[in-house]
């Protein structure tokens, strides 16, 4: 019996062992099956990924053009608009600049053209002078005075339109005295009274509002004041129209200087006589009289008038300034265009064009 038991015990152990081994084999098989499934799924995943999601190649930026075309959805064509006439567009770009811009656009980004060294700018040569005018000495000043205004407004306008300072002397009590005075004032030019005075030639009538040799000093003062008032408040001074007989008379020209001092204006001596007492009469009253240097238009011809202006320029360079006198109606066809032509060269050569009040 004991042996039986031992055998039965061995038998049980064998049965247990037999049952255990198949169980272990079954688990190993499952592991292999699962691993195989995983492997197959991984291979399938890689195949699908390779088919539908290909790897992107690395981009070489040097090969990318500066402006890549971008594909966009093209909208449906719009309704045709009415045709307009072609518009000519002016291209102010020089051909060289346009060529450089095209080269730069054709090159890829980053490959720019090397900077071009700027060439030195050559100075532009000034145009030659039209007139034989020397360089101004020490800022020489020139004043142009135009006498005898008051009888023709249009002629006066030819001088008020000049592009530099001009002094215009208006006669009193003539047909267009007030209109001419207003025109001169409105234009910004300097206005003075062209006071008529009797000349040594007693047969020569100087005009209305003139100082006569038989007038008293009181009458002379009253007349000059009346003539100044007719021109308005903007009168800067006065000069004599003819008047050799009066300017040689110290008492009578002195009466004129009394009004000049009272009004705070200046006196310009036209110097119609070498024996004028005007500067001395002004000095005795603490005033300084200006004096005419040149008559421009004794001969009304362009070359002759130009020669007189050259003489005036020489005086300005020698003494520092020159006053030149012309006449409104006498020279209207020649003098205004001549002065306009001269102005650029005078300015370029350093002359200051001014008025007697500033000398």
Phi, psi and omega in degrees: 000314178301320180297325178297317180297318179299317180295318180296328177292317177299320182296319179296319180295323178294321180296317179297316179298318179299320180290327183290313184302310179301326179298319179294318178298321180298319179293319180296321179296318179298321179299314180297321181296312181298317180298321179296317179299315180299318180297316180297316180297321179296318180296317178298319179300317180294321180295314180297317180298321180291326181286315188260340180230076180291148179294138177282139177282147177297140183271131173264109187293337180291340180266357181276127178293158185296330180229099181277139177291136180249125179276126178232161179294127182277121179289159178298148182298135179282165179296139182298133177274156178297135183291138178254153178294145181299138179256125179281124180252125178280129177255110182274001182284128179298152180303323181296317181294320179296321178297318178296319181295321179295317178300319182293323180289328181286339183276149177293162180299143179092339180260071182273160181289138178297145181300139180265131181292131182288135178279147179298136181285127179278131179297138179280127182289134179291146178296152181293153177293144177277336186234157182275073184249123179284166175298143180291140176266119174053044177064046181304142184246144180230134176238126175259127178242131182246114184271169168072021176288155177129350182248346180210112184293318182298322178294321178296324180297332177297334180265326179292340179275359179292144188274034179204167182298133177221143175255130182241125183260119186256132177287146177274154168060030173251184193300324184230037181302306186291320179297318179293320178297318178295321179297315180299315181296316181296329181281348182086002176281164181278132181252131173226160176276129175264085189285117178290140177219150181292135177270175178294334175278100186291346177276352182264112182276121183283345179117173181295151180075021185271155175275122181258152184294339181268006178282149173282167179296323178296317178297321179296314180298316181295319181294315180297319178297318179298317180294322177296318181297326180298327182279341179106179189282349185269010181293129183263341183183191175211154171224168185268136172263114189059233170084021180299325181291321183282319182291340176277351180262110185299323182291313184287319176290334174294324176297323176297318181295331177298318178291320178303314180292318180298321182277347182071033179247181180249161176246127175252116179277115178289349176054059174278358174214147178290337185263027181298142177254008183300307181300320180293319179296323178293316182297322180293344178253014179077020180251165174236115179280139170274155182227139177292137177258322187223137162264119186286318196243042170300325172244119184274080179206137191303312183294322179292320179292322177297321179297321178293323178293321175301320177298320177295321177298319178297320177297317180299320179288333181277322186247351180104337180200163177209139175248122181243135184246131171237186185227136188303295189282325184299322190238018188299331180279348186238312190292313180302312178295327178294315179296321179297320179291323183288330190306311181302319180290321177298316180294315181297326181275002170097013179276143176259118177271126189215197180235160180302329181296339182258007178264000000 
